[in-house]
């Protein structure tokens, strides 16, 4: 059996200036994520996993530990905060069962 790694894909609109690395929160806890400083092929991908939501979006890839995935799967809300330079931070929230319902199923599937 081969080993596999999990990665987190994050995308956000880049409206004004270059965005810094996003802050990701599981509930109220800020998650420390390690950037996946590798090409798509090293992650086992031949193409980006998702289409960018808008042409002016930027995307990041992070290594995803099982502990962080478990936190995401059990969270009642997730938040991503991005900021360009001295601009006001932009917050993106996912809350409630409708927005987060697939995370628990995904975590179970990759654990088996």
N, CA, C and O atoms as CSV, one atom per row, in Angstrom:
chain,resi,resn,atom,element,x,y,z
A,1,UNK,N,N,0.843,-1.170,0.000
A,1,UNK,CA,C,0.000,0.000,0.000
A,1,UNK,C,C,0.888,1.232,0.000
A,1,UNK,O,O,1.896,1.289,0.704
A,2,UNK,N,N,0.506,2.203,-0.787
A,2,UNK,CA,C,1.244,3.454,-0.833
A,2,UNK,C,C,0.787,4.412,0.243
A,2,UNK,O,O,-0.287,4.256,0.825
A,3,UNK,N,N,1.596,5.379,0.491
A,3,UNK,CA,C,1.248,6.422,1.454
A,3,UNK,C,C,0.583,7.570,0.705
A,3,UNK,O,O,0.807,7.764,-0.490
A,4,UNK,N,N,-0.216,8.304,1.407
A,4,UNK,CA,C,-0.827,9.486,0.798
A,4,UNK,C,C,-0.717,10.659,1.755
A,4,UNK,O,O,-0.631,10.494,2.972
A,5,UNK,N,N,-0.723,11.846,1.169
A,5,UNK,CA,C,-0.706,13.081,1.938
A,5,UNK,C,C,-1.970,13.850,1.627
A,5,UNK,O,O,-2.527,13.745,0.535
A,6,UNK,N,N,-2.412,14.617,2.591
A,6,UNK,CA,C,-3.565,15.482,2.392
A,6,UNK,C,C,-3.089,16.913,2.225
A,6,UNK,O,O,-2.111,17.338,2.840
A,7,UNK,N,N,-3.802,17.649,1.378
A,7,UNK,CA,C,-3.493,19.051,1.141
A,7,UNK,C,C,-4.764,19.865,1.252
A,7,UNK,O,O,-5.858,19.379,0.966
A,8,UNK,N,N,-4.609,21.099,1.666
A,8,UNK,CA,C,-5.716,22.047,1.753
A,8,UNK,C,C,-5.540,23.083,0.662
A,8,UNK,O,O,-4.478,23.694,0.542
A,9,UNK,N,N,-6.579,23.281,-0.133
A,9,UNK,CA,C,-6.582,24.299,-1.178
A,9,UNK,C,C,-7.394,25.474,-0.651
A,9,UNK,O,O,-8.516,25.293,-0.178
A,10,UNK,N,N,-6.834,26.671,-0.731
A,10,UNK,CA,C,-7.518,27.892,-0.293
A,10,UNK,C,C,-7.463,28.885,-1.439
A,10,UNK,O,O,-6.414,29.069,-2.056
A,11,UNK,N,N,-8.577,29.518,-1.722
A,11,UNK,CA,C,-8.627,30.553,-2.743
A,11,UNK,C,C,-9.408,31.743,-2.209
A,11,UNK,O,O,-10.375,31.584,-1.464
A,12,UNK,N,N,-8.975,32.943,-2.599
A,12,UNK,CA,C,-9.654,34.170,-2.174
A,12,UNK,C,C,-9.472,35.223,-3.250
A,12,UNK,O,O,-8.480,35.194,-3.978
A,13,UNK,N,N,-10.411,36.154,-3.363
A,13,UNK,CA,C,-10.266,37.222,-4.354
A,13,UNK,C,C,-9.130,38.171,-3.974
A,13,UNK,O,O,-8.968,38.548,-2.814
A,14,UNK,N,N,-8.367,38.534,-4.968
A,14,UNK,CA,C,-7.272,39.495,-4.784
A,14,UNK,C,C,-7.694,40.780,-5.485
A,14,UNK,O,O,-7.417,40.988,-6.666
A,15,UNK,N,N,-8.364,41.626,-4.731
A,15,UNK,CA,C,-8.949,42.830,-5.311
A,15,UNK,C,C,-7.962,43.993,-5.288
A,15,UNK,O,O,-7.787,44.683,-6.292
A,16,UNK,N,N,-7.323,44.206,-4.152
A,16,UNK,CA,C,-6.372,45.314,-4.040
A,16,UNK,C,C,-5.047,44.808,-3.521
A,16,UNK,O,O,-4.972,44.355,-2.379
A,17,UNK,N,N,-4.026,44.869,-4.303
A,17,UNK,CA,C,-2.689,44.490,-3.868
A,17,UNK,C,C,-2.506,42.996,-3.694
A,17,UNK,O,O,-3.460,42.221,-3.761
A,18,UNK,N,N,-1.278,42.615,-3.474
A,18,UNK,CA,C,-0.924,41.214,-3.298
A,18,UNK,C,C,-1.318,40.745,-1.904
A,18,UNK,O,O,-0.998,41.387,-0.903
A,19,UNK,N,N,-2.005,39.634,-1.855
A,19,UNK,CA,C,-2.438,39.085,-0.570
A,19,UNK,C,C,-1.306,38.337,0.101
A,19,UNK,O,O,-0.522,37.644,-0.547
A,20,UNK,N,N,-1.237,38.491,1.406
A,20,UNK,CA,C,-0.319,37.681,2.197
A,20,UNK,C,C,-0.915,36.302,2.407
A,20,UNK,O,O,-2.027,36.026,1.956
A,21,UNK,N,N,-0.193,35.449,3.077
A,21,UNK,CA,C,-0.678,34.105,3.380
A,21,UNK,C,C,-1.940,34.200,4.230
A,21,UNK,O,O,-1.963,34.930,5.220
A,22,UNK,N,N,-2.977,33.478,3.859
A,22,UNK,CA,C,-4.225,33.572,4.630
A,22,UNK,C,C,-4.089,32.960,6.018
A,22,UNK,O,O,-3.273,32.067,6.246
A,23,UNK,N,N,-4.898,33.456,6.929
A,23,UNK,CA,C,-5.036,32.868,8.255
A,23,UNK,C,C,-6.273,31.982,8.209
A,23,UNK,O,O,-7.326,32.401,7.730
A,24,UNK,N,N,-6.146,30.773,8.701
A,24,UNK,CA,C,-7.257,29.817,8.682
A,24,UNK,C,C,-7.616,29.493,10.131
A,24,UNK,O,O,-6.747,29.183,10.946
A,25,UNK,N,N,-8.910,29.570,10.434
A,25,UNK,CA,C,-9.407,29.321,11.777
A,25,UNK,C,C,-10.378,28.156,11.766
A,25,UNK,O,O,-11.253,28.064,10.905
A,26,UNK,N,N,-10.213,27.272,12.732
A,26,UNK,CA,C,-11.144,26.174,12.978
A,26,UNK,C,C,-11.864,26.544,14.259
A,26,UNK,O,O,-11.292,26.455,15.345
A,27,UNK,N,N,-13.116,26.958,14.136
A,27,UNK,CA,C,-13.788,27.555,15.285
A,27,UNK,C,C,-13.078,28.856,15.589
A,27,UNK,O,O,-12.919,29.695,14.703
A,28,UNK,N,N,-12.650,29.039,16.825
A,28,UNK,CA,C,-11.919,30.255,17.205
A,28,UNK,C,C,-10.406,30.058,17.194
A,28,UNK,O,O,-9.654,31.006,17.422
A,29,UNK,N,N,-9.957,28.832,16.929
A,29,UNK,CA,C,-8.538,28.497,16.974
A,29,UNK,C,C,-7.871,28.739,15.624
A,29,UNK,O,O,-8.295,28.192,14.606
A,30,UNK,N,N,-6.812,29.571,15.624
A,30,UNK,CA,C,-6.054,29.763,14.390
A,30,UNK,C,C,-5.200,28.524,14.161
A,30,UNK,O,O,-4.511,28.052,15.065
A,31,UNK,N,N,-5.254,28.012,12.956
A,31,UNK,CA,C,-4.528,26.804,12.582
A,31,UNK,C,C,-3.207,27.201,11.936
A,31,UNK,O,O,-3.174,28.039,11.035
A,32,UNK,N,N,-2.129,26.600,12.398
A,32,UNK,CA,C,-0.820,26.823,11.791
A,32,UNK,C,C,-0.661,25.822,10.649
A,32,UNK,O,O,-0.570,24.616,10.877
A,33,UNK,N,N,-0.629,26.326,9.440
A,33,UNK,CA,C,-0.530,25.472,8.262
A,33,UNK,C,C,0.828,25.630,7.604
A,33,UNK,O,O,1.377,26.730,7.533
A,34,UNK,N,N,1.356,24.522,7.126
A,34,UNK,CA,C,2.635,24.524,6.428
A,34,UNK,C,C,2.375,24.633,4.928
A,34,UNK,O,O,1.702,23.775,4.356
A,35,UNK,N,N,2.903,25.681,4.280
A,35,UNK,CA,C,2.715,25.786,2.836
A,35,UNK,C,C,3.291,24.555,2.130
A,35,UNK,O,O,4.340,24.034,2.512
A,36,UNK,N,N,2.594,24.112,1.111
A,36,UNK,CA,C,3.072,22.996,0.290
A,36,UNK,C,C,3.909,23.605,-0.826
A,36,UNK,O,O,3.407,23.891,-1.913
A,37,UNK,N,N,5.168,23.795,-0.544
A,37,UNK,CA,C,6.071,24.430,-1.511
A,37,UNK,C,C,6.556,23.396,-2.513
A,37,UNK,O,O,7.728,23.020,-2.527
A,38,UNK,N,N,5.632,22.944,-3.350
A,38,UNK,CA,C,5.949,21.944,-4.365
A,38,UNK,C,C,4.996,22.130,-5.528
A,38,UNK,O,O,3.937,22.743,-5.393
A,39,UNK,N,N,5.378,21.603,-6.649
A,39,UNK,CA,C,4.514,21.689,-7.815
A,39,UNK,C,C,3.331,20.740,-7.716
A,39,UNK,O,O,3.295,19.856,-6.860
A,40,UNK,N,N,2.371,20.935,-8.600
A,40,UNK,CA,C,1.169,20.097,-8.592
A,40,UNK,C,C,1.512,18.628,-8.775
A,40,UNK,O,O,0.930,17.775,-8.106
A,41,UNK,N,N,2.449,18.314,-9.672
A,41,UNK,CA,C,2.776,16.901,-9.921
A,41,UNK,C,C,3.347,16.246,-8.663
A,41,UNK,O,O,3.101,15.063,-8.431
A,42,UNK,N,N,4.099,16.983,-7.848
A,42,UNK,CA,C,4.628,16.437,-6.597
A,42,UNK,C,C,3.502,16.156,-5.596
A,42,UNK,O,O,3.665,15.341,-4.687
A,43,UNK,N,N,2.360,16.833,-5.766
A,43,UNK,CA,C,1.194,16.578,-4.918
A,43,UNK,C,C,0.311,15.491,-5.504
A,43,UNK,O,O,-0.731,15.162,-4.936
A,44,UNK,N,N,0.721,14.927,-6.641
A,44,UNK,CA,C,-0.073,13.878,-7.277
A,44,UNK,C,C,-1.176,14.419,-8.164
A,44,UNK,O,O,-2.134,13.704,-8.461
A,45,UNK,N,N,-1.062,15.671,-8.593
A,45,UNK,CA,C,-2.086,16.299,-9.433
A,45,UNK,C,C,-1.520,16.611,-10.814
A,45,UNK,O,O,-0.361,17.004,-10.945
A,46,UNK,N,N,-2.335,16.435,-11.828
A,46,UNK,CA,C,-1.919,16.818,-13.175
A,46,UNK,C,C,-2.445,18.202,-13.539
A,46,UNK,O,O,-1.988,18.811,-14.507
A,47,UNK,N,N,-3.409,18.697,-12.762
A,47,UNK,CA,C,-4.013,20.016,-12.981
A,47,UNK,C,C,-4.538,20.508,-11.639
A,47,UNK,O,O,-4.717,19.709,-10.719
A,48,UNK,N,N,-4.787,21.809,-11.510
A,48,UNK,CA,C,-5.368,22.302,-10.252
A,48,UNK,C,C,-6.666,21.553,-9.938
A,48,UNK,O,O,-7.416,21.210,-10.852
A,49,UNK,N,N,-6.935,21.299,-8.659
A,49,UNK,CA,C,-8.111,20.502,-8.296
A,49,UNK,C,C,-9.440,21.217,-8.510
A,49,UNK,O,O,-10.475,20.569,-8.671
A,50,UNK,N,N,-9.419,22.537,-8.512
A,50,UNK,CA,C,-10.652,23.307,-8.641
A,50,UNK,C,C,-10.426,24.469,-9.586
A,50,UNK,O,O,-9.309,24.966,-9.730
A,51,UNK,N,N,-11.488,24.888,-10.219
A,51,UNK,CA,C,-11.443,26.084,-11.046
A,51,UNK,C,C,-11.460,27.296,-10.115
A,51,UNK,O,O,-12.190,27.315,-9.124
A,52,UNK,N,N,-10.650,28.311,-10.441
A,52,UNK,CA,C,-10.669,29.523,-9.632
A,52,UNK,C,C,-12.060,30.149,-9.658
A,52,UNK,O,O,-12.683,30.213,-10.718
A,53,UNK,N,N,-12.554,30.606,-8.522
A,53,UNK,CA,C,-13.886,31.212,-8.477
A,53,UNK,C,C,-14.000,32.465,-9.354
A,53,UNK,O,O,-15.075,32.766,-9.874
A,54,UNK,N,N,-12.900,33.185,-9.515
A,54,UNK,CA,C,-12.877,34.389,-10.358
A,54,UNK,C,C,-11.458,34.541,-10.904
A,54,UNK,O,O,-10.501,34.098,-10.268
A,55,UNK,N,N,-11.314,35.157,-12.068
A,55,UNK,CA,C,-9.972,35.314,-12.644
A,55,UNK,C,C,-9.008,36.098,-11.754
A,55,UNK,O,O,-7.794,35.943,-11.885
A,56,UNK,N,N,-9.517,36.925,-10.864
A,56,UNK,CA,C,-8.661,37.729,-9.995
A,56,UNK,C,C,-8.426,37.051,-8.629
A,56,UNK,O,O,-7.950,37.685,-7.687
A,57,UNK,N,N,-8.761,35.783,-8.542
A,57,UNK,CA,C,-8.514,35.025,-7.310
A,57,UNK,C,C,-7.075,34.537,-7.264
A,57,UNK,O,O,-6.427,34.349,-8.294
A,58,UNK,N,N,-6.607,34.343,-6.075
A,58,UNK,CA,C,-5.289,33.750,-5.842
A,58,UNK,C,C,-5.531,32.445,-5.086
A,58,UNK,O,O,-6.540,32.303,-4.395
A,59,UNK,N,N,-4.611,31.496,-5.218
A,59,UNK,CA,C,-4.785,30.218,-4.525
A,59,UNK,C,C,-3.509,29.815,-3.806
A,59,UNK,O,O,-2.401,30.184,-4.195
A,60,UNK,N,N,-3.703,29.049,-2.748
A,60,UNK,CA,C,-2.600,28.536,-1.946
A,60,UNK,C,C,-2.849,27.053,-1.712
A,60,UNK,O,O,-3.991,26.593,-1.711
A,61,UNK,N,N,-1.774,26.318,-1.516
A,61,UNK,CA,C,-1.845,24.914,-1.123
A,61,UNK,C,C,-1.061,24.750,0.175
A,61,UNK,O,O,0.042,25.276,0.325
A,62,UNK,N,N,-1.655,24.010,1.106
A,62,UNK,CA,C,-1.023,23.740,2.390
A,62,UNK,C,C,-1.054,22.242,2.666
A,62,UNK,O,O,-1.968,21.541,2.232
A,63,UNK,N,N,-0.048,21.757,3.392
A,63,UNK,CA,C,-0.091,20.386,3.870
A,63,UNK,C,C,-1.155,20.324,4.956
A,63,UNK,O,O,-1.270,21.230,5.781
A,64,UNK,N,N,-1.928,19.252,4.946
A,64,UNK,CA,C,-3.048,19.126,5.880
A,64,UNK,C,C,-2.837,17.903,6.756
A,64,UNK,O,O,-2.829,16.774,6.264
A,65,UNK,N,N,-2.667,18.125,8.039
A,65,UNK,CA,C,-2.486,17.007,8.971
A,65,UNK,C,C,-3.845,16.396,9.313
A,65,UNK,O,O,-4.893,17.018,9.136
A,66,UNK,N,N,-3.793,15.174,9.802
A,66,UNK,CA,C,-5.019,14.514,10.244
A,66,UNK,C,C,-5.684,15.247,11.387
A,66,UNK,O,O,-6.911,15.272,11.483
A,67,UNK,N,N,-4.881,15.848,12.261
A,67,UNK,CA,C,-5.440,16.583,13.404
A,67,UNK,C,C,-6.228,17.808,12.936
A,67,UNK,O,O,-7.299,18.106,13.465
A,68,UNK,N,N,-5.693,18.508,11.950
A,68,UNK,CA,C,-6.400,19.687,11.430
A,68,UNK,C,C,-7.666,19.248,10.699
A,68,UNK,O,O,-8.713,19.880,10.843
A,69,UNK,N,N,-7.580,18.174,9.917
A,69,UNK,CA,C,-8.770,17.662,9.238
A,69,UNK,C,C,-9.841,17.287,10.265
A,69,UNK,O,O,-11.018,17.588,10.068
A,70,UNK,N,N,-9.443,16.636,11.349
A,70,UNK,CA,C,-10.409,16.289,12.398
A,70,UNK,C,C,-11.045,17.536,13.009
A,70,UNK,O,O,-12.241,17.549,13.298
A,71,UNK,N,N,-10.239,18.586,13.205
A,71,UNK,CA,C,-10.779,19.842,13.723
A,71,UNK,C,C,-11.807,20.404,12.742
A,71,UNK,O,O,-12.904,20.793,13.143
A,72,UNK,N,N,-11.455,20.446,11.465
A,72,UNK,CA,C,-12.384,20.949,10.448
A,72,UNK,C,C,-13.674,20.125,10.446
A,72,UNK,O,O,-14.770,20.680,10.375
A,73,UNK,N,N,-13.537,18.798,10.526
A,73,UNK,CA,C,-14.705,17.909,10.445
A,73,UNK,C,C,-15.652,18.113,11.620
A,73,UNK,O,O,-16.858,17.913,11.475
A,74,UNK,N,N,-15.132,18.507,12.783
A,74,UNK,CA,C,-15.978,18.694,13.953
A,74,UNK,C,C,-16.353,20.137,14.244
A,74,UNK,O,O,-17.045,20.410,15.225
A,75,UNK,N,N,-15.910,21.056,13.413
A,75,UNK,CA,C,-16.125,22.481,13.687
A,75,UNK,C,C,-17.544,22.922,13.355
A,75,UNK,O,O,-18.188,22.381,12.456
A,76,UNK,N,N,-18.013,23.911,14.098
A,76,UNK,CA,C,-19.312,24.519,13.785
A,76,UNK,C,C,-19.144,25.696,12.828
A,76,UNK,O,O,-20.100,26.121,12.179
A,77,UNK,N,N,-17.915,26.220,12.746
A,77,UNK,CA,C,-17.636,27.268,11.762
A,77,UNK,C,C,-16.144,27.307,11.446
A,77,UNK,O,O,-15.297,26.986,12.280
A,78,UNK,N,N,-15.857,27.707,10.229
A,78,UNK,CA,C,-14.493,27.904,9.740
A,78,UNK,C,C,-14.386,29.320,9.221
A,78,UNK,O,O,-15.370,29.894,8.753
A,79,UNK,N,N,-13.184,29.888,9.304
A,79,UNK,CA,C,-12.995,31.259,8.823
A,79,UNK,C,C,-11.615,31.358,8.177
A,79,UNK,O,O,-10.637,30.783,8.656
A,80,UNK,N,N,-11.570,32.097,7.088
A,80,UNK,CA,C,-10.312,32.432,6.421
A,80,UNK,C,C,-10.217,33.949,6.396
A,80,UNK,O,O,-11.176,34.635,6.042
A,81,UNK,N,N,-9.054,34.465,6.774
A,81,UNK,CA,C,-8.822,35.907,6.778
A,81,UNK,C,C,-7.647,36.192,5.854
A,81,UNK,O,O,-6.574,35.603,5.988
A,82,UNK,N,N,-7.870,37.108,4.911
A,82,UNK,CA,C,-6.800,37.521,4.008
A,82,UNK,C,C,-6.590,39.021,4.161
A,82,UNK,O,O,-7.485,39.748,4.590
A,83,UNK,N,N,-5.394,39.469,3.802
A,83,UNK,CA,C,-5.102,40.896,3.896
A,83,UNK,C,C,-4.038,41.262,2.873
A,83,UNK,O,O,-3.063,40.536,2.682
A,84,UNK,N,N,-4.239,42.390,2.223
A,84,UNK,CA,C,-3.266,42.939,1.279
A,84,UNK,C,C,-2.641,44.172,1.914
A,84,UNK,O,O,-3.302,45.199,2.071
A,85,UNK,N,N,-1.368,44.070,2.279
A,85,UNK,CA,C,-0.654,45.217,2.843
A,85,UNK,C,C,-1.366,45.816,4.032
A,85,UNK,O,O,-1.692,45.118,4.992
A,86,UNK,N,N,-1.611,47.135,3.964
A,86,UNK,CA,C,-2.270,47.852,5.054
A,86,UNK,C,C,-3.788,47.910,4.901
A,86,UNK,O,O,-4.468,48.560,5.695
A,87,UNK,N,N,-4.316,47.237,3.890
A,87,UNK,CA,C,-5.771,47.223,3.667
A,87,UNK,C,C,-6.479,46.522,4.831
A,87,UNK,O,O,-5.857,45.781,5.593
A,88,UNK,N,N,-7.782,46.765,4.956
A,88,UNK,CA,C,-8.567,46.065,5.962
A,88,UNK,C,C,-8.610,44.571,5.634
A,88,UNK,O,O,-8.682,44.198,4.463
A,89,UNK,N,N,-8.567,43.724,6.647
A,89,UNK,CA,C,-8.654,42.279,6.400
A,89,UNK,C,C,-10.018,41.916,5.804
A,89,UNK,O,O,-11.032,42.549,6.095
A,90,UNK,N,N,-10.011,40.889,4.972
A,90,UNK,CA,C,-11.244,40.336,4.413
A,90,UNK,C,C,-11.495,39.005,5.107
A,90,UNK,O,O,-10.579,38.193,5.238
A,91,UNK,N,N,-12.723,38.776,5.552
A,91,UNK,CA,C,-13.069,37.552,6.272
A,91,UNK,C,C,-14.070,36.742,5.457
A,91,UNK,O,O,-15.048,37.270,4.927
A,92,UNK,N,N,-13.797,35.456,5.375
A,92,UNK,CA,C,-14.672,34.528,4.658
A,92,UNK,C,C,-15.059,33.436,5.640
A,92,UNK,O,O,-14.195,32.753,6.189
A,93,UNK,N,N,-16.370,33.271,5.864
A,93,UNK,CA,C,-16.879,32.355,6.877
A,93,UNK,C,C,-17.707,31.243,6.269
A,93,UNK,O,O,-18.424,31.447,5.289
A,94,UNK,N,N,-17.601,30.068,6.859
A,94,UNK,CA,C,-18.498,28.945,6.570
A,94,UNK,C,C,-19.049,28.510,7.912
A,94,UNK,O,O,-18.293,28.167,8.821
A,95,UNK,N,N,-20.375,28.523,8.036
A,95,UNK,CA,C,-21.005,28.198,9.317
A,95,UNK,C,C,-22.175,27.265,9.108
A,95,UNK,O,O,-22.867,27.313,8.090
A,96,UNK,N,N,-22.377,26.420,10.092
A,96,UNK,CA,C,-23.558,25.578,10.135
A,96,UNK,C,C,-23.455,24.305,9.319
A,96,UNK,O,O,-22.556,24.138,8.495
A,97,UNK,N,N,-24.390,23.420,9.569
A,97,UNK,CA,C,-24.379,22.104,8.934
A,97,UNK,C,C,-24.422,22.145,7.404
A,97,UNK,O,O,-23.764,21.336,6.751
A,98,UNK,N,N,-25.176,23.062,6.834
A,98,UNK,CA,C,-25.277,23.103,5.372
A,98,UNK,C,C,-23.935,23.419,4.723
A,98,UNK,O,O,-23.605,22.859,3.677
A,99,UNK,N,N,-23.169,24.302,5.327
A,99,UNK,CA,C,-21.889,24.714,4.747
A,99,UNK,C,C,-20.767,23.722,5.030
A,99,UNK,O,O,-19.803,23.654,4.268
A,100,UNK,N,N,-20.872,22.960,6.101
A,100,UNK,CA,C,-19.764,22.107,6.538
A,100,UNK,C,C,-20.092,20.615,6.509
A,100,UNK,O,O,-19.294,19.805,6.982
A,101,UNK,N,N,-21.231,20.242,5.972
A,101,UNK,CA,C,-21.707,18.861,6.080
A,101,UNK,C,C,-20.771,17.830,5.453
A,101,UNK,O,O,-20.682,16.711,5.957
A,102,UNK,N,N,-20.086,18.162,4.394
A,102,UNK,CA,C,-19.254,17.175,3.721
A,102,UNK,C,C,-17.921,16.906,4.382
A,102,UNK,O,O,-17.265,15.919,4.049
A,103,UNK,N,N,-17.498,17.751,5.309
A,103,UNK,CA,C,-16.179,17.579,5.921
A,103,UNK,C,C,-16.076,16.310,6.765
A,103,UNK,O,O,-15.057,15.621,6.715
A,104,UNK,N,N,-17.091,16.000,7.520
A,104,UNK,CA,C,-17.070,14.789,8.342
A,104,UNK,C,C,-17.014,13.544,7.464
A,104,UNK,O,O,-16.244,12.625,7.743
A,105,UNK,N,N,-17.812,13.505,6.421
A,105,UNK,CA,C,-17.805,12.368,5.505
A,105,UNK,C,C,-16.446,12.231,4.817
A,105,UNK,O,O,-15.937,11.122,4.654
A,106,UNK,N,N,-15.867,13.350,4.419
A,106,UNK,CA,C,-14.542,13.306,3.777
A,106,UNK,C,C,-13.497,12.772,4.750
A,106,UNK,O,O,-12.676,11.933,4.378
A,107,UNK,N,N,-13.521,13.245,5.976
A,107,UNK,CA,C,-12.541,12.799,6.977
A,107,UNK,C,C,-12.670,11.283,7.206
A,107,UNK,O,O,-11.658,10.590,7.306
A,108,UNK,N,N,-13.889,10.771,7.288
A,108,UNK,CA,C,-14.097,9.331,7.459
A,108,UNK,C,C,-13.557,8.561,6.261
A,108,UNK,O,O,-12.914,7.524,6.424
A,109,UNK,N,N,-13.815,9.060,5.068
A,109,UNK,CA,C,-13.409,8.375,3.845
A,109,UNK,C,C,-11.885,8.289,3.722
A,109,UNK,O,O,-11.364,7.246,3.327
A,110,UNK,N,N,-11.164,9.358,4.051
A,110,UNK,CA,C,-9.703,9.315,3.913
A,110,UNK,C,C,-9.041,8.567,5.066
A,110,UNK,O,O,-7.866,8.214,4.974
A,111,UNK,N,N,-9.768,8.322,6.137
A,111,UNK,CA,C,-9.215,7.578,7.278
A,111,UNK,C,C,-9.296,6.069,7.069
A,111,UNK,O,O,-8.598,5.318,7.750
A,112,UNK,N,N,-10.136,5.610,6.137
A,112,UNK,CA,C,-10.286,4.167,5.924
A,112,UNK,C,C,-9.487,3.684,4.752
A,112,UNK,O,O,-9.506,2.493,4.441
